[in-house]
């Protein structure tokens, strides 16, 4: 971010050591880490998708 400011948002379906990976990504310069939307059969899919889109829109404005 210091050399080439680019808003980075990671999305992951990772489990297990997800907290460690999230912290590593944020430490490395990511602005946000969000859960990857699951398939359409999952009841949480629409909410996950909306959260991802909202996060991307917000982070796109970060300078």
mmJSON file of the N, C-alpha and C atoms, coordinates in Angstrom:
{"data_MODEL":{"atom_site":{
"group_PDB":["ATOM","ATOM","ATOM","ATOM","ATOM","ATOM","ATOM","ATOM","ATOM","ATOM","ATOM","ATOM","ATOM","ATOM","ATOM","ATOM","ATOM","ATOM","ATOM","ATOM","ATOM","ATOM","ATOM","ATOM","ATOM","ATOM","ATOM","ATOM","ATOM","ATOM","ATOM","ATOM","ATOM","ATOM","ATOM","ATOM","ATOM","ATOM","ATOM","ATOM","ATOM","ATOM","ATOM","ATOM","ATOM","ATOM","ATOM","ATOM","ATOM","ATOM","ATOM","ATOM","ATOM","ATOM","ATOM","ATOM","ATOM","ATOM","ATOM","ATOM","ATOM","ATOM","ATOM","ATOM","ATOM","ATOM","ATOM","ATOM","ATOM","ATOM","ATOM","ATOM","ATOM","ATOM","ATOM","ATOM","ATOM","ATOM","ATOM","ATOM","ATOM","ATOM","ATOM","ATOM","ATOM","ATOM","ATOM","ATOM","ATOM","ATOM","ATOM","ATOM","ATOM","ATOM","ATOM","ATOM","ATOM","ATOM","ATOM","ATOM","ATOM","ATOM","ATOM","ATOM","ATOM","ATOM","ATOM","ATOM","ATOM","ATOM","ATOM","ATOM","ATOM","ATOM","ATOM","ATOM","ATOM","ATOM","ATOM","ATOM","ATOM","ATOM","ATOM","ATOM","ATOM","ATOM","ATOM","ATOM","ATOM","ATOM","ATOM","ATOM","ATOM","ATOM","ATOM","ATOM","ATOM","ATOM","ATOM","ATOM","ATOM","ATOM","ATOM","ATOM","ATOM","ATOM","ATOM","ATOM","ATOM","ATOM","ATOM","ATOM","ATOM","ATOM","ATOM","ATOM","ATOM","ATOM","ATOM","ATOM","ATOM","ATOM","ATOM","ATOM","ATOM","ATOM","ATOM","ATOM","ATOM","ATOM","ATOM","ATOM","ATOM","ATOM","ATOM","ATOM","ATOM","ATOM","ATOM","ATOM","ATOM","ATOM","ATOM","ATOM","ATOM","ATOM","ATOM","ATOM","ATOM"],
"id":[1,2,3,4,5,6,7,8,9,10,11,12,13,14,15,16,17,18,19,20,21,22,23,24,25,26,27,28,29,30,31,32,33,34,35,36,37,38,39,40,41,42,43,44,45,46,47,48,49,50,51,52,53,54,55,56,57,58,59,60,61,62,63,64,65,66,67,68,69,70,71,72,73,74,75,76,77,78,79,80,81,82,83,84,85,86,87,88,89,90,91,92,93,94,95,96,97,98,99,100,101,102,103,104,105,106,107,108,109,110,111,112,113,114,115,116,117,118,119,120,121,122,123,124,125,126,127,128,129,130,131,132,133,134,135,136,137,138,139,140,141,142,143,144,145,146,147,148,149,150,151,152,153,154,155,156,157,158,159,160,161,162,163,164,165,166,167,168,169,170,171,172,173,174,175,176,177,178,179,180,181,182,183,184,185,186,187,188,189],
"type_symbol":["N","C","C","N","C","C","N","C","C","N","C","C","N","C","C","N","C","C","N","C","C","N","C","C","N","C","C","N","C","C","N","C","C","N","C","C","N","C","C","N","C","C","N","C","C","N","C","C","N","C","C","N","C","C","N","C","C","N","C","C","N","C","C","N","C","C","N","C","C","N","C","C","N","C","C","N","C","C","N","C","C","N","C","C","N","C","C","N","C","C","N","C","C","N","C","C","N","C","C","N","C","C","N","C","C","N","C","C","N","C","C","N","C","C","N","C","C","N","C","C","N","C","C","N","C","C","N","C","C","N","C","C","N","C","C","N","C","C","N","C","C","N","C","C","N","C","C","N","C","C","N","C","C","N","C","C","N","C","C","N","C","C","N","C","C","N","C","C","N","C","C","N","C","C","N","C","C","N","C","C","N","C","C","N","C","C","N","C","C"],
"label_atom_id":["N","CA","C","N","CA","C","N","CA","C","N","CA","C","N","CA","C","N","CA","C","N","CA","C","N","CA","C","N","CA","C","N","CA","C","N","CA","C","N","CA","C","N","CA","C","N","CA","C","N","CA","C","N","CA","C","N","CA","C","N","CA","C","N","CA","C","N","CA","C","N","CA","C","N","CA","C","N","CA","C","N","CA","C","N","CA","C","N","CA","C","N","CA","C","N","CA","C","N","CA","C","N","CA","C","N","CA","C","N","CA","C","N","CA","C","N","CA","C","N","CA","C","N","CA","C","N","CA","C","N","CA","C","N","CA","C","N","CA","C","N","CA","C","N","CA","C","N","CA","C","N","CA","C","N","CA","C","N","CA","C","N","CA","C","N","CA","C","N","CA","C","N","CA","C","N","CA","C","N","CA","C","N","CA","C","N","CA","C","N","CA","C","N","CA","C","N","CA","C","N","CA","C","N","CA","C","N","CA","C","N","CA","C","N","CA","C","N","CA","C"],
"label_alt_id":[null,null,null,null,null,null,null,null,null,null,null,null,null,null,null,null,null,null,null,null,null,null,null,null,null,null,null,null,null,null,null,null,null,null,null,null,null,null,null,null,null,null,null,null,null,null,null,null,null,null,null,null,null,null,null,null,null,null,null,null,null,null,null,null,null,null,null,null,null,null,null,null,null,null,null,null,null,null,null,null,null,null,null,null,null,null,null,null,null,null,null,null,null,null,null,null,null,null,null,null,null,null,null,null,null,null,null,null,null,null,null,null,null,null,null,null,null,null,null,null,null,null,null,null,null,null,null,null,null,null,null,null,null,null,null,null,null,null,null,null,null,null,null,null,null,null,null,null,null,null,null,null,null,null,null,null,null,null,null,null,null,null,null,null,null,null,null,null,null,null,null,null,null,null,null,null,null,null,null,null,null,null,null,null,null,null,null,null,null],
"label_comp_id":["UNK","UNK","UNK","UNK","UNK","UNK","UNK","UNK","UNK","UNK","UNK","UNK","UNK","UNK","UNK","UNK","UNK","UNK","UNK","UNK","UNK","UNK","UNK","UNK","UNK","UNK","UNK","UNK","UNK","UNK","UNK","UNK","UNK","UNK","UNK","UNK","UNK","UNK","UNK","UNK","UNK","UNK","UNK","UNK","UNK","UNK","UNK","UNK","UNK","UNK","UNK","UNK","UNK","UNK","UNK","UNK","UNK","UNK","UNK","UNK","UNK","UNK","UNK","UNK","UNK","UNK","UNK","UNK","UNK","UNK","UNK","UNK","UNK","UNK","UNK","UNK","UNK","UNK","UNK","UNK","UNK","UNK","UNK","UNK","UNK","UNK","UNK","UNK","UNK","UNK","UNK","UNK","UNK","UNK","UNK","UNK","UNK","UNK","UNK","UNK","UNK","UNK","UNK","UNK","UNK","UNK","UNK","UNK","UNK","UNK","UNK","UNK","UNK","UNK","UNK","UNK","UNK","UNK","UNK","UNK","UNK","UNK","UNK","UNK","UNK","UNK","UNK","UNK","UNK","UNK","UNK","UNK","UNK","UNK","UNK","UNK","UNK","UNK","UNK","UNK","UNK","UNK","UNK","UNK","UNK","UNK","UNK","UNK","UNK","UNK","UNK","UNK","UNK","UNK","UNK","UNK","UNK","UNK","UNK","UNK","UNK","UNK","UNK","UNK","UNK","UNK","UNK","UNK","UNK","UNK","UNK","UNK","UNK","UNK","UNK","UNK","UNK","UNK","UNK","UNK","UNK","UNK","UNK","UNK","UNK","UNK","UNK","UNK","UNK"],
"label_asym_id":["A","A","A","A","A","A","A","A","A","A","A","A","A","A","A","A","A","A","A","A","A","A","A","A","A","A","A","A","A","A","A","A","A","A","A","A","A","A","A","A","A","A","A","A","A","A","A","A","A","A","A","A","A","A","A","A","A","A","A","A","A","A","A","A","A","A","A","A","A","A","A","A","A","A","A","A","A","A","A","A","A","A","A","A","A","A","A","A","A","A","A","A","A","A","A","A","A","A","A","A","A","A","A","A","A","A","A","A","A","A","A","A","A","A","A","A","A","A","A","A","A","A","A","A","A","A","A","A","A","A","A","A","A","A","A","A","A","A","A","A","A","A","A","A","A","A","A","A","A","A","A","A","A","A","A","A","A","A","A","A","A","A","A","A","A","A","A","A","A","A","A","A","A","A","A","A","A","A","A","A","A","A","A","A","A","A","A","A","A"],
"label_entity_id":["1","1","1","1","1","1","1","1","1","1","1","1","1","1","1","1","1","1","1","1","1","1","1","1","1","1","1","1","1","1","1","1","1","1","1","1","1","1","1","1","1","1","1","1","1","1","1","1","1","1","1","1","1","1","1","1","1","1","1","1","1","1","1","1","1","1","1","1","1","1","1","1","1","1","1","1","1","1","1","1","1","1","1","1","1","1","1","1","1","1","1","1","1","1","1","1","1","1","1","1","1","1","1","1","1","1","1","1","1","1","1","1","1","1","1","1","1","1","1","1","1","1","1","1","1","1","1","1","1","1","1","1","1","1","1","1","1","1","1","1","1","1","1","1","1","1","1","1","1","1","1","1","1","1","1","1","1","1","1","1","1","1","1","1","1","1","1","1","1","1","1","1","1","1","1","1","1","1","1","1","1","1","1","1","1","1","1","1","1"],
"label_seq_id":[1,1,1,2,2,2,3,3,3,4,4,4,5,5,5,6,6,6,7,7,7,8,8,8,9,9,9,10,10,10,11,11,11,12,12,12,13,13,13,14,14,14,15,15,15,16,16,16,17,17,17,18,18,18,19,19,19,20,20,20,21,21,21,22,22,22,23,23,23,24,24,24,25,25,25,26,26,26,27,27,27,28,28,28,29,29,29,30,30,30,31,31,31,32,32,32,33,33,33,34,34,34,35,35,35,36,36,36,37,37,37,38,38,38,39,39,39,40,40,40,41,41,41,42,42,42,43,43,43,44,44,44,45,45,45,46,46,46,47,47,47,48,48,48,49,49,49,50,50,50,51,51,51,52,52,52,53,53,53,54,54,54,55,55,55,56,56,56,57,57,57,58,58,58,59,59,59,60,60,60,61,61,61,62,62,62,63,63,63],
"pdbx_PDB_ins_code":[null,null,null,null,null,null,null,null,null,null,null,null,null,null,null,null,null,null,null,null,null,null,null,null,null,null,null,null,null,null,null,null,null,null,null,null,null,null,null,null,null,null,null,null,null,null,null,null,null,null,null,null,null,null,null,null,null,null,null,null,null,null,null,null,null,null,null,null,null,null,null,null,null,null,null,null,null,null,null,null,null,null,null,null,null,null,null,null,null,null,null,null,null,null,null,null,null,null,null,null,null,null,null,null,null,null,null,null,null,null,null,null,null,null,null,null,null,null,null,null,null,null,null,null,null,null,null,null,null,null,null,null,null,null,null,null,null,null,null,null,null,null,null,null,null,null,null,null,null,null,null,null,null,null,null,null,null,null,null,null,null,null,null,null,null,null,null,null,null,null,null,null,null,null,null,null,null,null,null,null,null,null,null,null,null,null,null,null,null],
"Cartn_x":[0.827,0.0,0.873,2.06,2.915,3.473,3.85,4.469,3.446,2.383,1.35,-0.007,-0.632,-1.898,-2.976,-3.344,-4.369,-5.22,-6.5,-7.34,-7.467,-7.095,-7.123,-8.165,-9.078,-10.099,-9.964,-9.78,-9.698,-11.029,-11.402,-12.56,-12.151,-12.592,-12.107,-13.197,-13.116,-13.99,-13.181,-11.982,-11.053,-11.625,-11.344,-11.693,-10.429,-10.542,-9.375,-8.599,-7.532,-6.683,-7.087,-8.369,-8.881,-8.51,-8.548,-8.214,-6.767,-5.872,-4.455,-4.234,-4.903,-4.765,-5.338,-6.439,-7.039,-6.09,-5.533,-4.601,-3.36,-2.858,-1.687,-2.006,-3.197,-3.593,-3.726,-4.334,-4.493,-3.138,-2.258,-0.917,-0.14,-0.377,0.32,-0.253,-1.386,-1.904,-3.322,-3.95,-5.349,-6.202,-7.224,-8.123,-9.243,-9.625,-10.727,-10.611,-11.159,-11.28,-12.731,-13.405,-14.811,-15.005,-16.07,-16.37,-16.857,-16.339,-16.733,-18.177,-18.994,-20.38,-20.429,-21.281,-21.422,-22.394,-22.702,-23.597,-25.016,-25.837,-27.206,-28.086,-27.695,-28.494,-28.359,-27.304,-27.071,-27.952,-28.626,-29.53,-28.797,-27.512,-26.738,-26.096,-26.266,-25.602,-25.929,-27.19,-27.583,-26.988,-27.006,-26.438,-24.927,-24.255,-22.807,-22.476,-23.259,-23.04,-23.235,-24.29,-24.56,-23.456,-22.974,-21.875,-20.613,-20.302,-19.119,-19.235,-20.363,-20.56,-20.475,-21.105,-21.061,-19.618,-18.863,-17.47,-16.627,-16.81,-16.051,-16.323,-17.584,-17.934,-17.298,-17.328,-16.725,-15.21,-14.564,-13.108,-12.607,-13.441,-13.051,-12.788,-13.382,-13.202,-12.019,-11.326,-10.189,-8.981,-8.375,-7.196,-5.931],
"Cartn_y":[-1.195,0.0,1.261,1.188,2.364,2.686,1.658,1.89,2.078,1.324,1.417,1.22,2.298,2.176,1.49,0.308,-0.476,-1.134,-0.837,-1.476,-2.974,-3.783,-5.232,-5.81,-6.576,-7.281,-8.753,-9.564,-11.01,-11.631,-12.651,-13.431,-14.877,-15.589,-16.937,-17.821,-19.078,-20.075,-20.924,-20.473,-21.195,-21.412,-22.575,-22.863,-23.31,-23.692,-24.154,-22.983,-22.603,-21.509,-20.179,-19.995,-18.795,-17.512,-17.545,-16.338,-15.935,-16.905,-16.608,-16.074,-16.676,-16.22,-14.817,-14.544,-13.215,-12.173,-12.436,-11.494,-11.303,-12.379,-12.281,-11.426,-11.606,-10.829,-9.351,-9.053,-7.664,-7.031,-7.785,-7.293,-7.016,-7.831,-7.676,-6.547,-5.965,-4.815,-4.922,-6.072,-6.185,-5.264,-4.693,-3.81,-4.571,-5.709,-6.49,-7.931,-8.807,-10.223,-10.606,-11.109,-11.484,-12.939,-13.516,-14.913,-15.033,-16.019,-16.279,-16.768,-16.173,-16.641,-18.106,-18.852,-20.267,-20.403,-21.611,-21.864,-21.401,-21.347,-20.851,-21.713,-22.942,-23.812,-23.431,-22.711,-22.31,-21.106,-21.173,-20.096,-18.789,-18.855,-17.653,-17.048,-17.675,-17.246,-15.811,-15.431,-14.075,-13.034,-13.314,-12.377,-12.26,-13.388,-13.366,-12.577,-12.785,-12.08,-10.578,-10.203,-8.78,-8.137,-8.866,-8.349,-8.162,-9.117,-9.016,-7.809,-7.647,-6.52,-5.193,-5.11,-3.875,-3.555,-4.571,-4.374,-3.911,-4.527,-4.137,-2.679,-2.286,-0.906,0.084,-0.262,0.615,0.708,-0.412,-0.435,0.181,0.201,0.821,2.307,2.913,4.339,4.687,3.687,3.928,4.375,5.451,5.97,5.526],
"Cartn_z":[0.0,0.0,0.0,0.564,0.604,-0.773,-1.533,-2.832,-3.942,-3.913,-4.944,-4.281,-3.839,-3.125,-3.972,-3.553,-4.226,-3.153,-3.109,-2.099,-2.38,-1.412,-1.562,-0.621,-1.191,-0.424,-0.748,0.264,0.076,0.438,-0.304,0.11,0.115,1.139,1.372,1.95,1.607,2.221,3.184,3.473,4.342,5.741,6.283,7.67,8.388,9.602,10.352,10.903,10.225,10.702,10.06,9.815,9.144,9.884,11.2,11.967,11.744,11.732,11.504,10.09,9.128,7.738,7.565,8.225,8.151,8.709,9.867,10.477,9.606,9.016,8.135,6.911,6.346,5.169,5.517,6.645,7.064,7.376,7.993,8.292,7.009,5.979,4.704,3.849,4.265,3.549,3.032,3.186,2.766,3.622,3.031,3.776,4.453,3.869,4.424,3.978,4.771,4.439,4.709,3.697,3.846,3.438,3.953,3.645,2.207,1.515,0.138,0.114,-0.749,-0.84,-1.259,-0.613,-0.959,-2.124,-2.455,-3.574,-3.304,-4.34,-4.191,-3.286,-3.021,-2.149,-0.672,-0.333,1.058,1.409,2.541,2.94,3.234,3.571,3.88,2.629,1.488,0.262,-0.118,-0.098,-0.488,0.455,1.746,2.718,2.527,2.293,2.062,0.8,-0.253,-1.509,-1.323,-0.631,-0.394,0.434,1.426,2.263,1.429,0.569,-0.29,-1.212,-1.85,-2.776,-2.036,-0.88,-0.075,0.325,0.741,1.138,-0.045,-1.208,-2.391,-2.771,-2.71,-3.034,-2.05,-0.776,0.226,0.057,-0.148,-0.243,-1.551,-2.582,-3.865,-3.7,-2.679,-2.451,-1.567,-1.051,-0.163,-0.992,-0.584,-1.292,-0.619],
"occupancy":[1.0,1.0,1.0,1.0,1.0,1.0,1.0,1.0,1.0,1.0,1.0,1.0,1.0,1.0,1.0,1.0,1.0,1.0,1.0,1.0,1.0,1.0,1.0,1.0,1.0,1.0,1.0,1.0,1.0,1.0,1.0,1.0,1.0,1.0,1.0,1.0,1.0,1.0,1.0,1.0,1.0,1.0,1.0,1.0,1.0,1.0,1.0,1.0,1.0,1.0,1.0,1.0,1.0,1.0,1.0,1.0,1.0,1.0,1.0,1.0,1.0,1.0,1.0,1.0,1.0,1.0,1.0,1.0,1.0,1.0,1.0,1.0,1.0,1.0,1.0,1.0,1.0,1.0,1.0,1.0,1.0,1.0,1.0,1.0,1.0,1.0,1.0,1.0,1.0,1.0,1.0,1.0,1.0,1.0,1.0,1.0,1.0,1.0,1.0,1.0,1.0,1.0,1.0,1.0,1.0,1.0,1.0,1.0,1.0,1.0,1.0,1.0,1.0,1.0,1.0,1.0,1.0,1.0,1.0,1.0,1.0,1.0,1.0,1.0,1.0,1.0,1.0,1.0,1.0,1.0,1.0,1.0,1.0,1.0,1.0,1.0,1.0,1.0,1.0,1.0,1.0,1.0,1.0,1.0,1.0,1.0,1.0,1.0,1.0,1.0,1.0,1.0,1.0,1.0,1.0,1.0,1.0,1.0,1.0,1.0,1.0,1.0,1.0,1.0,1.0,1.0,1.0,1.0,1.0,1.0,1.0,1.0,1.0,1.0,1.0,1.0,1.0,1.0,1.0,1.0,1.0,1.0,1.0,1.0,1.0,1.0,1.0,1.0,1.0],
"B_iso_or_equiv":[0.0,0.0,0.0,0.0,0.0,0.0,0.0,0.0,0.0,0.0,0.0,0.0,0.0,0.0,0.0,0.0,0.0,0.0,0.0,0.0,0.0,0.0,0.0,0.0,0.0,0.0,0.0,0.0,0.0,0.0,0.0,0.0,0.0,0.0,0.0,0.0,0.0,0.0,0.0,0.0,0.0,0.0,0.0,0.0,0.0,0.0,0.0,0.0,0.0,0.0,0.0,0.0,0.0,0.0,0.0,0.0,0.0,0.0,0.0,0.0,0.0,0.0,0.0,0.0,0.0,0.0,0.0,0.0,0.0,0.0,0.0,0.0,0.0,0.0,0.0,0.0,0.0,0.0,0.0,0.0,0.0,0.0,0.0,0.0,0.0,0.0,0.0,0.0,0.0,0.0,0.0,0.0,0.0,0.0,0.0,0.0,0.0,0.0,0.0,0.0,0.0,0.0,0.0,0.0,0.0,0.0,0.0,0.0,0.0,0.0,0.0,0.0,0.0,0.0,0.0,0.0,0.0,0.0,0.0,0.0,0.0,0.0,0.0,0.0,0.0,0.0,0.0,0.0,0.0,0.0,0.0,0.0,0.0,0.0,0.0,0.0,0.0,0.0,0.0,0.0,0.0,0.0,0.0,0.0,0.0,0.0,0.0,0.0,0.0,0.0,0.0,0.0,0.0,0.0,0.0,0.0,0.0,0.0,0.0,0.0,0.0,0.0,0.0,0.0,0.0,0.0,0.0,0.0,0.0,0.0,0.0,0.0,0.0,0.0,0.0,0.0,0.0,0.0,0.0,0.0,0.0,0.0,0.0,0.0,0.0,0.0,0.0,0.0,0.0],
"pdbx_formal_charge":[null,null,null,null,null,null,null,null,null,null,null,null,null,null,null,null,null,null,null,null,null,null,null,null,null,null,null,null,null,null,null,null,null,null,null,null,null,null,null,null,null,null,null,null,null,null,null,null,null,null,null,null,null,null,null,null,null,null,null,null,null,null,null,null,null,null,null,null,null,null,null,null,null,null,null,null,null,null,null,null,null,null,null,null,null,null,null,null,null,null,null,null,null,null,null,null,null,null,null,null,null,null,null,null,null,null,null,null,null,null,null,null,null,null,null,null,null,null,null,null,null,null,null,null,null,null,null,null,null,null,null,null,null,null,null,null,null,null,null,null,null,null,null,null,null,null,null,null,null,null,null,null,null,null,null,null,null,null,null,null,null,null,null,null,null,null,null,null,null,null,null,null,null,null,null,null,null,null,null,null,null,null,null,null,null,null,null,null,null],
"auth_seq_id":[1,1,1,2,2,2,3,3,3,4,4,4,5,5,5,6,6,6,7,7,7,8,8,8,9,9,9,10,10,10,11,11,11,12,12,12,13,13,13,14,14,14,15,15,15,16,16,16,17,17,17,18,18,18,19,19,19,20,20,20,21,21,21,22,22,22,23,23,23,24,24,24,25,25,25,26,26,26,27,27,27,28,28,28,29,29,29,30,30,30,31,31,31,32,32,32,33,33,33,34,34,34,35,35,35,36,36,36,37,37,37,38,38,38,39,39,39,40,40,40,41,41,41,42,42,42,43,43,43,44,44,44,45,45,45,46,46,46,47,47,47,48,48,48,49,49,49,50,50,50,51,51,51,52,52,52,53,53,53,54,54,54,55,55,55,56,56,56,57,57,57,58,58,58,59,59,59,60,60,60,61,61,61,62,62,62,63,63,63],
"auth_comp_id":["UNK","UNK","UNK","UNK","UNK","UNK","UNK","UNK","UNK","UNK","UNK","UNK","UNK","UNK","UNK","UNK","UNK","UNK","UNK","UNK","UNK","UNK","UNK","UNK","UNK","UNK","UNK","UNK","UNK","UNK","UNK","UNK","UNK","UNK","UNK","UNK","UNK","UNK","UNK","UNK","UNK","UNK","UNK","UNK","UNK","UNK","UNK","UNK","UNK","UNK","UNK","UNK","UNK","UNK","UNK","UNK","UNK","UNK","UNK","UNK","UNK","UNK","UNK","UNK","UNK","UNK","UNK","UNK","UNK","UNK","UNK","UNK","UNK","UNK","UNK","UNK","UNK","UNK","UNK","UNK","UNK","UNK","UNK","UNK","UNK","UNK","UNK","UNK","UNK","UNK","UNK","UNK","UNK","UNK","UNK","UNK","UNK","UNK","UNK","UNK","UNK","UNK","UNK","UNK","UNK","UNK","UNK","UNK","UNK","UNK","UNK","UNK","UNK","UNK","UNK","UNK","UNK","UNK","UNK","UNK","UNK","UNK","UNK","UNK","UNK","UNK","UNK","UNK","UNK","UNK","UNK","UNK","UNK","UNK","UNK","UNK","UNK","UNK","UNK","UNK","UNK","UNK","UNK","UNK","UNK","UNK","UNK","UNK","UNK","UNK","UNK","UNK","UNK","UNK","UNK","UNK","UNK","UNK","UNK","UNK","UNK","UNK","UNK","UNK","UNK","UNK","UNK","UNK","UNK","UNK","UNK","UNK","UNK","UNK","UNK","UNK","UNK","UNK","UNK","UNK","UNK","UNK","UNK","UNK","UNK","UNK","UNK","UNK","UNK"],
"auth_asym_id":["A","A","A","A","A","A","A","A","A","A","A","A","A","A","A","A","A","A","A","A","A","A","A","A","A","A","A","A","A","A","A","A","A","A","A","A","A","A","A","A","A","A","A","A","A","A","A","A","A","A","A","A","A","A","A","A","A","A","A","A","A","A","A","A","A","A","A","A","A","A","A","A","A","A","A","A","A","A","A","A","A","A","A","A","A","A","A","A","A","A","A","A","A","A","A","A","A","A","A","A","A","A","A","A","A","A","A","A","A","A","A","A","A","A","A","A","A","A","A","A","A","A","A","A","A","A","A","A","A","A","A","A","A","A","A","A","A","A","A","A","A","A","A","A","A","A","A","A","A","A","A","A","A","A","A","A","A","A","A","A","A","A","A","A","A","A","A","A","A","A","A","A","A","A","A","A","A","A","A","A","A","A","A","A","A","A","A","A","A"],
"auth_atom_id":["N","CA","C","N","CA","C","N","CA","C","N","CA","C","N","CA","C","N","CA","C","N","CA","C","N","CA","C","N","CA","C","N","CA","C","N","CA","C","N","CA","C","N","CA","C","N","CA","C","N","CA","C","N","CA","C","N","CA","C","N","CA","C","N","CA","C","N","CA","C","N","CA","C","N","CA","C","N","CA","C","N","CA","C","N","CA","C","N","CA","C","N","CA","C","N","CA","C","N","CA","C","N","CA","C","N","CA","C","N","CA","C","N","CA","C","N","CA","C","N","CA","C","N","CA","C","N","CA","C","N","CA","C","N","CA","C","N","CA","C","N","CA","C","N","CA","C","N","CA","C","N","CA","C","N","CA","C","N","CA","C","N","CA","C","N","CA","C","N","CA","C","N","CA","C","N","CA","C","N","CA","C","N","CA","C","N","CA","C","N","CA","C","N","CA","C","N","CA","C","N","CA","C","N","CA","C","N","CA","C","N","CA","C","N","CA","C","N","CA","C"],
"pdbx_PDB_model_num":[1,1,1,1,1,1,1,1,1,1,1,1,1,1,1,1,1,1,1,1,1,1,1,1,1,1,1,1,1,1,1,1,1,1,1,1,1,1,1,1,1,1,1,1,1,1,1,1,1,1,1,1,1,1,1,1,1,1,1,1,1,1,1,1,1,1,1,1,1,1,1,1,1,1,1,1,1,1,1,1,1,1,1,1,1,1,1,1,1,1,1,1,1,1,1,1,1,1,1,1,1,1,1,1,1,1,1,1,1,1,1,1,1,1,1,1,1,1,1,1,1,1,1,1,1,1,1,1,1,1,1,1,1,1,1,1,1,1,1,1,1,1,1,1,1,1,1,1,1,1,1,1,1,1,1,1,1,1,1,1,1,1,1,1,1,1,1,1,1,1,1,1,1,1,1,1,1,1,1,1,1,1,1,1,1,1,1,1,1]
}}}
